[in-house]
């Protein structure tokens, strides 16, 4: 679905890593094989008895814990510094008008701000004709509503946008019990302009510009997040986009798993999110 390295999910995101980290590429092309996924279970591949390396007296544990605390504080300070640099990025004015289909009818990108100055858009992988949304994006989306109680009070509007027609999005949203605003970009260039959907030319060439590089085409739809700002004159600017493991910070469940002895426990899976199911399929 990502930024903070987990206990077992580490390293950068080349095309191969993207395949392993975020989704099973066959899911993109085989959306009709859902019945099998609903009954599928994973056999554990790790020996849990080997996880705890040693048990020590508490004073020795405290020395090791304080050493780790120093590293945690370094990471916190580094994260703050990276966030500051993110805020200092230059912006790009959005010249093109995008019109989306939503539950309130047709809305432009400017309309989506809802009288706030900052807008976050999650690019959810859901192409026209898919029977259901990407399961990894669904894993991330389970975290959105909780955050969305608070974001409006910090001048931030959050929405989700996908290329599938609105009727398909709303049916899946109802099934999953989500409340966030979900709009369809079906018929406009939004997904293509923000590099989360492959163009016909990219599909023909087998290469796609994604995560700021041109690489092997993994699938027609890819995950991402984009941020926009609207000034007092109503001008909209694109301030930031992130893809791949840049989305990791959105996954609260991973942050919990990073705290426990087994960590994310994904090393021996076929791809890191292989264990993830839509929450109504566990």
Residue pairs with C-beta under 8 A, 6 or more apart in sequence:
1 22
1 23
1 136
1 137
1 139
1 140
1 223
1 247
1 248
1 250
1 251
1 273
2 21
2 22
2 140
2 244
2 245
2 246
2 247
2 248
2 249
2 250
2 251
2 254
3 242
3 245
3 246
3 247
3 248
3 249
4 79
4 248
4 249
4 254
4 255
4 258
5 11
5 248
6 248
6 254
6 257
6 258
6 263
6 264
7 257
7 258
7 262
7 263
7 264
8 263
8 264
8 265
8 266
8 267
8 272
9 21
9 245
9 248
9 254
9 264
9 266
9 272
11 17
12 245
13 21
13 211
13 243
13 244
13 245
13 246
14 215
15 215
15 216
15 218
17 244
17 245
18 211
18 218
18 222
18 244
19 25
19 218
19 271
20 271
20 272
21 244
21 245
21 271
21 272
21 273
22 136
22 223
22 244
22 245
22 247
22 272
22 273
23 125
23 134
23 135
23 136
23 219
23 223
23 271
23 273
24 270
24 271
24 273
24 274
25 218
25 219
27 134
27 135
28 125
28 127
28 134
28 218
28 219
28 220
28 221
29 219
31 129
31 130
31 131
31 132
32 131
34 131
34 132
37 135
37 277
37 281
38 281
42 269
42 274
42 275
45 268
45 269
46 262
46 265
46 267
46 268
48 262
51 261
51 262
52 261
56 64
86 240
89 239
89 240
91 229
91 237
91 238
91 239
92 237
92 238
93 235
93 236
93 237
93 238
94 109
94 228
94 236
94 237
94 238
96 189
96 193
97 108
97 109
98 108
98 109
98 185
98 188
98 189
98 190
99 106
99 107
99 108
99 188
100 106
100 107
100 108
100 109
100 112
100 161
100 183
100 184
100 185
100 188
100 190
101 165
101 166
101 183
101 184
101 186
102 166
102 181
102 182
102 183
102 184
103 166
103 170
103 181
107 183
109 119
109 190
109 228
109 236
110 230
110 234
110 236
112 119
112 121
112 157
112 159
112 181
112 183
113 119
113 157
113 228
113 230
113 236
114 157
116 152
116 155
116 156
116 157
116 230
117 155
117 229
117 230
117 231
118 155
118 156
118 157
118 227
118 228
118 229
118 230
119 156
119 157
119 158
119 159
119 227
119 228
119 229
119 230
120 151
120 156
120 157
120 158
120 159
120 225
120 226
120 227
121 159
121 160
121 161
121 225
121 226
121 227
121 228
122 137
122 140
122 141
122 144
122 158
122 159
122 160
122 161
122 224
122 225
122 250
123 161
123 162
123 191
123 194
123 196
123 222
123 223
123 224
123 225
123 226
124 133
124 134
124 137
124 141
124 160
124 161
124 162
124 182
124 223
125 133
125 134
125 136
125 137
125 162
125 196
125 219
125 221
125 222
125 223
126 133
126 134
126 137
126 162
126 163
126 164
126 168
126 169
126 172
126 221
127 162
127 163
127 164
127 197
127 220
127 221
128 163
128 164
128 165
128 168
128 186
129 164
130 164
130 168
132 172
132 175
132 278
133 141
133 162
133 164
133 169
133 172
134 221
134 223
135 273
135 276
135 277
135 278
135 281
136 223
136 273
136 276
137 223
138 176
138 278
138 279
139 251
139 253
139 273
139 276
140 223
140 247
140 250
140 251
141 160
141 176
141 178
141 180
142 176
142 178
142 253
142 279
143 250
143 251
143 252
143 253
144 158
144 160
144 178
144 180
145 178
145 179
145 180
146 252
147 158
148 158
148 179
148 180
151 157
151 158
158 180
158 181
159 180
159 181
159 182
159 183
160 180
160 181
160 182
160 183
161 182
161 183
161 184
161 185
161 190
161 191
162 169
162 182
162 183
162 184
162 185
162 191
163 184
163 185
163 186
163 191
163 197
163 221
164 184
164 186
165 184
165 186
166 183
166 184
166 186
169 182
169 183
169 184
170 182
173 182
175 280
176 278
176 279
176 280
185 191
191 197
191 221
192 199
194 224
194 226
194 238
194 241
195 208
195 209
195 210
195 211
195 222
195 224
195 241
195 243
196 210
196 221
196 222
196 223
196 224
196 243
197 220
197 221
197 222
198 208
198 217
198 219
198 220
198 221
198 222
202 208
202 209
202 217
203 217
203 220
205 217
206 216
206 217
207 214
207 215
207 216
207 217
208 214
208 215
208 216
208 217
208 218
208 222
210 218
210 222
210 243
210 244
211 243
211 244
211 246
212 243
222 243
223 243
223 244
223 247
224 241
224 242
224 243
224 247
225 241
225 242
225 243
225 246
225 247
225 250
226 238
226 240
226 241
227 238
227 239
227 240
227 241
228 236
228 237
228 238
228 239
229 236
229 237
229 239
230 236
230 237
231 237
248 254
254 264
257 263
257 264
257 265
258 264
264 272
265 275
266 272
266 273
266 274
266 275
269 275
